[in-house]
Amino acid sequence: MSTVDVLMAGQASATDLAAVSVGASLWVPLMLFMTGTLMGLTPIVAQHLGATRHGAIRPAVHQALWVALTLGLMSATLLYLLAEPIFEFMAVPVEVSGLSTSYLHAVAPGLLGMALYQTLRAFSDGMNHTRPALLISLVGLLVNIPCNYLLIHGGEGATALLGSATPGWLQALPALGAIGCGVATSIAMWVMCLTMMWYTHRARIFHSVALWRTPAWPKSDRIRELLRVGLPIGVAIFTEVTLFTLIALFVAGFGSIVVAAHQIALNFTSLLFMVPLSLGMALTVRVGNAVGREAPEQARFVAFNGVGCALLAALLIDLVLLWGGPAVVALYSDNTEVRALAGQLVLLATLYQFSDALQVSMAGALRGYKDTRIIMGITLFAYWVVGLGGGHLLGRGWAGHFSGLGVYGYWLGLIAGLSVAALLLGWRLWHTSRRAIIRLSEAQSA
């Protein structure tokens, strides 16, 4: 969906593309912070399922829904209140900041729907039932594409597509550009939420949980358990994403061409990153199931085999970037300057695919152990200190010592931050998985 937004906004104008790109750098981190926090539900459900404690699943999901309601409302409010001041502080060009603020105001209502959807998705994933997320995401995409087209291009775009068969009300539709993209995103979010609610109510596989039978009111102890596991995940994901977000805001000062090229390269590589990310999410479920069954050796086996799969995925991604990069970049924009710069950044992205795949798969395995606080500490250091700090130094330069490398310096900082994260998370996974085996052995001996 993010790829479609960038592609379709880029076909409208470079300014619309820059507005969507800069705006996404604010709402996406908020959405992923919510998602990460609510992902704490996945290992909780997975361990209950592994231990056959089915009666404990429904109350846990209901507490997560209360948390999602709170987070969704807070995130929407923050977008309304803070978008314009942040853009002013970051010195984003006026023609981009004004349009981007309006885009964010259009996206904000959808965040509540996305928070509720992600809660139900975490529940379904924890139940070893991941297909609904795939199918419902496709539903959201199929809603997003036509809504984007109609709302970005308005009646003129509809007439160009349908000709004389265009209804009068469609012909009168105004062309909203980036703002229309935001409205379409909100609509797609709520469609996904309502579809997932309907599915979890109707699907036979969830009947044993009776998810929608009797509402459970907020209970502080259960909410604390969710936040204890989930909040460090949310902070860790927020930290990683804000590395990319703040870089997008910092490079905004280099002009629309650099912003557009940066966003194209980042969007393309992020789309491919979904493969190792999905492996990491699967590892959370599989490791959590094994831990719930008190089978730490199997959990360790699953974890490190998953890391091996992520390395193979990184190799394939690098091949795609090298062979298909120029052709894919050309789909995003007709501007030759944007294409040239984006192509160079895609080549830089090949350098961090292995470290990125390693860190996300290892973090997923650690979440299966509910070992989430250390992930937060590692990501704070690796992404903000090494990645963002080093990237800002390389990008802007050091007066009297060396001139900045511009957007290339920020991408070199990304490579350094992700590599440090991979090394530290690898050490933690080895230590945690080994400690779980030792603990079970000691308990059996006792």
C-alpha positions as CSV (number, residue, x, y, z in Angstrom):
1,M,0.0,0.0,0.0
2,S,2.8,2.4,0.8
3,T,4.4,1.5,-2.6
4,V,1.1,2.3,-4.4
5,D,0.9,5.6,-2.5
6,V,4.3,6.7,-3.6
7,L,3.9,5.5,-7.2
8,M,0.6,7.2,-7.7
9,A,1.6,10.4,-5.9
10,G,4.7,10.5,-8.0
11,Q,2.6,10.4,-11.2
12,A,0.7,13.5,-10.0
13,S,3.8,15.8,-9.4
14,A,7.1,15.9,-7.7
15,T,5.6,18.1,-5.0
16,D,2.8,15.7,-4.3
17,L,5.4,12.9,-4.1
18,A,7.5,14.9,-1.7
19,A,4.5,15.8,0.4
20,V,3.4,12.1,0.7
21,S,7.0,11.0,1.4
22,V,7.6,13.6,4.2
23,G,4.1,13.0,5.6
24,A,4.6,9.3,5.7
25,S,7.8,9.9,7.7
26,L,5.6,11.1,10.5
27,W,2.5,8.8,10.5
28,V,4.3,5.6,9.6
29,P,6.5,5.6,12.8
30,L,3.4,6.3,14.9
31,M,1.5,3.5,13.2
32,L,4.5,1.1,13.6
33,F,4.9,2.1,17.3
34,M,1.3,1.1,17.8
35,T,1.8,-2.1,15.8
36,G,4.9,-3.0,17.7
37,T,3.3,-2.5,21.1
38,L,0.3,-4.6,20.1
39,M,2.6,-7.3,18.7
40,G,3.3,-8.1,22.4
41,L,0.0,-9.9,22.1
42,T,1.5,-12.4,19.6
43,P,3.9,-14.2,21.9
44,I,1.4,-14.1,24.7
45,V,-1.2,-15.8,22.6
46,A,1.4,-18.2,21.1
47,Q,2.6,-19.3,24.5
48,H,-1.0,-19.8,25.8
49,L,-1.7,-21.8,22.7
50,G,1.5,-23.9,23.1
51,A,0.6,-24.6,26.8
52,T,-3.1,-25.3,25.8
53,R,-4.4,-22.5,28.0
54,H,-7.2,-21.5,25.6
55,G,-9.3,-19.8,28.3
56,A,-6.6,-17.2,28.8
57,I,-6.5,-16.0,25.2
58,R,-9.8,-14.1,25.0
59,P,-9.1,-11.8,28.1
60,A,-5.6,-11.1,26.7
61,V,-7.0,-10.0,23.4
62,H,-9.7,-7.8,24.9
63,Q,-7.1,-6.0,27.0
64,A,-5.0,-5.4,23.9
65,L,-8.1,-3.9,22.2
66,W,-8.4,-1.4,25.0
67,V,-4.8,-0.5,24.5
68,A,-5.3,-0.2,20.8
69,L,-8.2,2.2,21.3
70,T,-6.1,4.4,23.4
71,L,-3.1,4.3,21.1
72,G,-5.1,5.0,18.0
73,L,-6.8,8.1,19.5
74,M,-3.6,9.4,20.8
75,S,-1.7,8.9,17.5
76,A,-4.5,10.7,15.5
77,T,-4.4,13.6,18.0
78,L,-0.6,13.9,17.7
79,L,-0.8,14.1,13.9
80,Y,-3.3,16.9,14.1
81,L,-1.4,18.9,16.7
82,L,2.3,18.3,15.9
83,A,2.6,18.0,12.1
84,E,3.0,21.7,11.3
85,P,5.3,22.6,14.2
86,I,7.6,19.6,13.3
87,F,7.9,20.6,9.7
88,E,8.7,24.2,10.7
89,F,11.4,23.0,13.1
90,M,12.9,20.7,10.4
91,A,12.9,23.5,7.9
92,V,10.9,21.6,5.3
93,P,10.2,23.8,2.3
94,V,6.9,25.6,2.5
95,E,5.4,24.2,-0.7
96,V,5.9,20.7,0.7
97,S,5.1,21.2,4.4
98,G,1.7,22.8,3.8
99,L,0.5,20.0,1.5
100,S,2.1,17.4,3.7
101,T,0.2,18.7,6.8
102,S,-3.1,18.4,4.9
103,Y,-2.2,14.9,3.8
104,L,-1.5,13.9,7.5
105,H,-4.8,15.4,8.6
106,A,-6.5,13.1,6.0
107,V,-4.6,10.0,7.2
108,A,-5.2,10.6,11.0
109,P,-8.8,9.2,11.2
110,G,-7.5,5.9,9.8
111,L,-5.0,5.3,12.6
112,L,-7.6,4.1,15.1
113,G,-8.9,1.5,12.5
114,M,-5.3,0.4,11.9
115,A,-4.6,0.0,15.7
116,L,-7.7,-2.3,16.1
117,Y,-6.8,-4.2,13.0
118,Q,-3.2,-4.8,14.1
119,T,-4.5,-6.2,17.5
120,L,-6.7,-8.7,15.8
121,R,-3.9,-9.6,13.4
122,A,-1.6,-10.2,16.3
123,F,-4.2,-12.5,17.9
124,S,-4.6,-14.4,14.6
125,D,-0.9,-14.7,14.1
126,G,-0.4,-16.0,17.6
127,M,-3.0,-18.7,16.9
128,N,-0.8,-19.9,14.0
129,H,-3.4,-18.5,11.5
130,T,-1.5,-16.0,9.4
131,R,-3.5,-16.3,6.1
132,P,-6.2,-13.8,7.2
133,A,-3.6,-11.0,7.4
134,L,-2.5,-11.8,3.8
135,L,-6.0,-11.8,2.4
136,I,-7.2,-8.8,4.3
137,S,-4.1,-6.8,3.3
138,L,-4.9,-7.6,-0.3
139,V,-8.5,-6.3,0.3
140,G,-7.0,-3.1,1.6
141,L,-4.7,-2.8,-1.4
142,L,-7.6,-3.4,-3.8
143,V,-9.6,-0.6,-2.1
144,N,-6.6,1.7,-1.9
145,I,-5.7,1.7,-5.6
146,P,-9.0,2.9,-7.1
147,C,-9.6,5.3,-4.2
148,N,-6.1,6.7,-4.7
149,Y,-6.6,7.2,-8.4
150,L,-10.0,8.9,-8.1
151,L,-9.1,11.2,-5.2
152,I,-5.6,12.1,-6.5
153,H,-6.7,12.9,-10.1
154,G,-10.3,13.7,-9.6
155,G,-12.9,13.9,-12.4
156,E,-10.3,14.5,-15.1
157,G,-8.5,11.3,-14.2
158,A,-11.8,9.3,-14.2
159,T,-12.8,10.7,-17.6
160,A,-9.4,9.8,-19.0
161,L,-9.9,6.2,-17.8
162,L,-13.6,5.7,-18.5
163,G,-14.2,8.2,-21.4
164,S,-17.8,9.1,-22.2
165,A,-19.1,6.4,-19.8
166,T,-17.9,8.5,-16.8
167,P,-20.9,9.3,-14.4
168,G,-21.5,13.0,-13.8
169,W,-20.7,12.7,-10.1
170,L,-17.3,11.3,-10.9
171,Q,-16.6,14.1,-13.4
172,A,-17.3,16.7,-10.7
173,L,-14.8,15.0,-8.3
174,P,-12.0,17.5,-7.4
175,A,-8.4,16.5,-7.9
176,L,-6.9,16.4,-4.4
177,G,-3.4,15.2,-5.1
178,A,-1.5,14.2,-2.0
179,I,-4.6,15.0,0.2
180,G,-6.6,12.5,-1.8
181,C,-3.9,9.9,-1.2
182,G,-4.3,10.5,2.6
183,V,-8.1,10.1,2.4
184,A,-7.7,6.8,0.4
185,T,-5.3,5.5,3.0
186,S,-7.8,6.2,5.8
187,I,-10.6,4.4,3.9
188,A,-8.4,1.4,3.3
189,M,-7.4,1.2,6.9
190,W,-11.0,1.1,8.1
191,V,-12.0,-1.5,5.5
192,M,-9.2,-3.7,6.7
193,C,-10.3,-3.2,10.4
194,L,-13.9,-4.0,9.7
195,T,-13.1,-7.0,7.6
196,M,-10.8,-8.5,10.2
197,M,-13.5,-8.0,12.9
198,W,-16.0,-9.8,10.7
199,Y,-13.5,-12.6,10.0
200,T,-12.5,-13.2,13.6
201,H,-16.2,-13.4,14.5
202,R,-17.2,-15.8,11.8
203,A,-14.2,-18.1,11.3
204,R,-14.5,-21.6,12.8
205,I,-10.9,-21.8,13.8
206,F,-11.5,-19.1,16.4
207,H,-14.7,-20.5,17.8
208,S,-12.9,-22.2,20.7
209,V,-11.7,-18.8,21.9
210,A,-15.2,-17.1,21.6
211,L,-13.5,-13.8,21.1
212,W,-16.6,-11.6,20.7
213,R,-18.9,-13.4,23.2
214,T,-18.5,-11.4,26.5
215,P,-16.5,-8.1,26.6
216,A,-13.7,-8.0,29.3
217,W,-13.3,-4.6,30.9
218,P,-9.8,-3.1,31.3
219,K,-7.8,-4.9,34.0
220,S,-4.5,-3.3,35.1
221,D,-2.6,-6.5,35.7
222,R,-3.3,-7.9,32.2
223,I,-2.6,-4.5,30.5
224,R,0.7,-4.3,32.4
225,E,1.6,-7.8,31.1
226,L,0.9,-6.7,27.5
227,L,2.8,-3.5,27.9
228,R,5.7,-5.2,29.6
229,V,6.2,-7.4,26.5
230,G,4.8,-5.1,23.9
231,L,6.0,-1.6,24.8
232,P,9.7,-2.5,24.3
233,I,8.8,-3.9,20.9
234,G,7.0,-0.8,20.0
235,V,9.9,1.4,21.2
236,A,12.4,-0.8,19.3
237,I,10.4,-0.6,16.0
238,F,9.8,3.1,16.5
239,T,13.5,3.6,17.0
240,E,14.3,1.7,13.9
241,V,11.7,3.5,11.8
242,T,12.6,6.9,13.2
243,L,16.1,6.3,12.0
244,F,14.6,6.3,8.4
245,T,12.1,9.0,9.3
246,L,14.5,11.6,10.7
247,I,16.8,11.0,7.8
248,A,13.9,11.7,5.4
249,L,13.3,14.9,7.3
250,F,16.9,15.9,7.3
251,V,17.4,15.3,3.6
252,A,14.2,17.4,3.0
253,G,16.5,20.5,3.2
254,F,18.4,19.2,0.1
255,G,15.4,19.9,-2.1
256,S,12.5,18.0,-3.7
257,I,14.7,16.0,-6.1
258,V,16.7,14.5,-3.2
259,V,13.6,13.9,-1.1
260,A,11.8,12.1,-4.0
261,A,14.9,10.0,-4.9
262,H,15.5,9.0,-1.2
263,Q,11.8,8.0,-0.8
264,I,11.8,6.0,-4.0
265,A,14.9,4.0,-3.0
266,L,13.7,3.5,0.5
267,N,10.2,2.5,-0.6
268,F,11.6,-0.1,-3.1
269,T,14.0,-1.6,-0.6
270,S,11.3,-1.6,2.2
271,L,9.0,-3.5,0.0
272,L,11.6,-6.2,-0.5
273,F,12.3,-6.1,3.3
274,M,8.9,-7.6,3.9
275,V,10.4,-11.0,3.2
276,P,12.9,-11.1,6.1
277,L,10.3,-9.1,8.2
278,S,7.7,-11.8,7.7
279,L,10.3,-14.5,8.7
280,G,10.9,-12.6,11.9
281,M,7.2,-12.4,12.7
282,A,6.9,-16.2,12.0
283,L,9.8,-16.8,14.3
284,T,8.0,-15.0,17.1
285,V,5.1,-17.4,16.8
286,R,7.1,-20.6,16.3
287,V,9.6,-19.8,19.1
288,G,6.7,-18.8,21.4
289,N,4.9,-22.0,20.8
290,A,8.0,-24.0,21.6
291,V,8.6,-22.0,24.8
292,G,5.0,-22.5,25.8
293,R,5.5,-26.3,25.4
294,E,8.7,-26.1,27.5
295,A,10.8,-27.2,24.6
296,P,13.8,-24.8,24.6
297,E,16.0,-26.9,22.4
298,Q,13.4,-26.9,19.7
299,A,12.9,-23.1,20.2
300,R,16.7,-22.6,19.7
301,F,16.6,-24.9,16.6
302,V,13.7,-22.9,15.1
303,A,15.4,-19.6,15.9
304,F,18.7,-20.2,14.2
305,N,17.2,-22.0,11.2
306,G,15.0,-18.9,10.8
307,V,18.1,-16.7,10.8
308,G,19.6,-18.9,8.1
309,C,16.4,-18.5,6.0
310,A,16.7,-14.7,6.5
311,L,20.2,-14.7,5.1
312,L,19.1,-16.6,2.0
313,A,16.3,-14.0,1.6
314,A,18.9,-11.2,1.8
315,L,20.9,-12.8,-1.0
316,L,17.8,-12.9,-3.2
317,I,17.0,-9.3,-2.4
318,D,20.5,-8.2,-3.4
319,L,20.1,-9.9,-6.7
320,V,16.7,-8.2,-7.3
321,L,18.2,-4.8,-6.4
322,L,21.2,-5.3,-8.7
323,W,19.3,-6.7,-11.7
324,G,15.9,-5.0,-11.4
325,G,16.7,-1.7,-9.7
326,P,16.9,0.6,-12.7
327,A,13.6,-0.8,-14.2
328,V,11.7,-0.5,-10.9
329,V,13.0,3.0,-10.2
330,A,11.7,4.1,-13.6
331,L,8.2,3.2,-12.5
332,Y,8.2,5.7,-9.7
333,S,9.0,8.9,-11.6
334,D,9.6,10.4,-15.1
335,N,12.1,12.9,-13.7
336,T,15.6,11.9,-15.0
337,E,17.4,13.5,-12.0
338,V,15.2,11.6,-9.6
339,R,15.8,8.3,-11.4
340,A,19.6,8.8,-11.5
341,L,19.9,9.6,-7.8
342,A,17.5,6.9,-6.7
343,G,19.4,4.3,-8.7
344,Q,22.6,5.2,-6.9
345,L,20.9,4.9,-3.5
346,V,19.5,1.5,-4.4
347,L,23.1,0.3,-5.1
348,L,24.1,1.5,-1.6
349,A,21.1,-0.4,-0.2
350,T,22.6,-3.7,-1.3
351,L,25.3,-3.2,1.3
352,Y,22.9,-3.5,4.3
353,Q,20.5,-6.2,3.2
354,F,22.3,-9.0,5.2
355,S,22.6,-7.0,8.4
356,D,19.0,-5.9,8.1
357,A,17.8,-9.4,7.5
358,L,19.8,-10.7,10.5
359,Q,18.7,-8.1,12.9
360,V,14.9,-8.4,12.1
361,S,15.0,-12.3,12.3
362,M,16.9,-12.3,15.5
363,A,14.6,-9.7,17.1
364,G,11.6,-11.8,16.0
365,A,13.1,-14.9,17.7
366,L,13.8,-13.0,20.9
367,R,10.2,-11.8,21.0
368,G,9.2,-15.4,21.0
369,Y,11.1,-15.7,24.3
370,K,9.4,-12.5,25.5
371,D,12.9,-11.1,25.8
372,T,12.0,-7.6,24.5
373,R,13.7,-5.1,26.8
374,I,17.2,-5.8,25.6
375,I,16.0,-5.4,22.0
376,M,14.8,-1.9,22.9
377,G,18.2,-1.0,24.4
378,I,20.2,-2.4,21.5
379,T,18.1,-0.6,18.9
380,L,18.3,2.7,20.7
381,F,22.0,2.6,20.6
382,A,22.5,1.1,17.2
383,Y,20.0,3.2,15.3
384,W,20.0,6.6,17.0
385,V,23.6,6.8,18.2
386,V,25.4,4.9,15.4
387,G,23.0,5.1,12.5
388,L,21.4,8.6,12.9
389,G,24.4,10.2,14.7
390,G,26.9,8.8,12.3
391,G,24.7,9.5,9.3
392,H,24.1,13.1,10.3
393,L,27.8,13.6,10.8
394,L,28.7,12.1,7.4
395,G,25.8,13.8,5.7
396,R,26.3,17.4,7.0
397,G,30.1,17.2,7.5
398,W,32.3,18.6,10.3
399,A,33.3,22.2,9.9
400,G,37.0,22.5,9.5
401,H,37.5,18.8,9.0
402,F,35.5,17.5,6.0
403,S,32.6,18.4,3.9
404,G,29.3,16.5,4.1
405,L,28.4,13.7,1.7
406,G,24.8,14.8,1.5
407,V,22.2,12.0,1.2
408,Y,24.9,9.4,0.7
409,G,26.3,10.1,4.1
410,Y,22.9,9.4,5.7
411,W,22.7,6.1,3.8
412,L,26.2,5.1,5.0
413,G,24.9,5.8,8.6
414,L,22.0,3.4,7.9
415,I,24.5,0.6,6.9
416,A,26.5,1.2,10.1
417,G,23.5,1.2,12.4
418,L,21.9,-1.9,11.0
419,S,25.3,-3.8,11.2
420,V,25.8,-2.9,14.8
421,A,22.2,-4.0,15.6
422,A,22.8,-7.4,13.9
423,L,25.9,-8.1,15.9
424,L,24.4,-7.2,19.3
425,L,21.1,-9.0,18.7
426,G,23.0,-12.1,17.5
427,W,24.9,-12.2,20.8
428,R,21.7,-11.8,22.8
429,L,19.8,-14.6,20.9
430,W,22.7,-17.0,21.5
431,H,22.8,-16.1,25.2
432,T,18.9,-16.2,25.7
433,S,18.4,-19.5,23.9
434,R,21.2,-21.2,25.7
435,R,20.0,-19.9,29.1
436,A,16.5,-21.3,28.4
437,I,18.0,-24.8,27.9
438,I,20.1,-24.5,31.0
439,R,17.1,-23.4,33.1
440,L,14.9,-26.3,32.0
441,S,17.8,-28.8,32.7
442,E,18.2,-27.3,36.2
443,A,14.5,-27.5,36.9
444,Q,14.3,-31.1,35.7
445,S,17.3,-32.0,37.9
446,A,15.8,-30.4,40.9
